[in-house]
Amino acid sequence: MVLPCQDSASGLRVDLIFSFSPYKQQAIERAVRAQVGNTIVRFASAEDLIIHKIIAGRERDLEDVERILRKRGDVDFSYIENWLQQFATVIDAPLVEELEKIRSKVKGQESGRRVR
């Protein structure tokens, strides 16, 4: 279950996630800790953010995946592919193929930059 919240003063949006699924439990354990002001908060790892965005499949989400891969090329692709394959089976969608298409695009852009 996701509980979307928004601070009325700042407009800051936050999704609180409550779940007992094996994936969500693992994603919560993998969350990255960061200090915001005087508070330690946890953010989804790059890998889990990629998984969520590929499942959402909206154009802007897939563009976000490209940006994440350009900035953080060192993501754990085996973790991402494992979970995408499991979700792909359930929702009957080519999620791993979508990831590969984006990876190829990013690699092509990186190769083009190196040549110049």
Secondary structure, DSSP 8 states (H G I E B T S, - for coil): -EEEEE-TTT--EEEEE---SHHHHHHHHH-EEEEETTEEEEE--HHHHHHHHHHH--HHHHHHHHHHHHH-TT--HHHHHHHHHHHHHHHT--HHHHHHHHHHHHHHHHHHHHH-
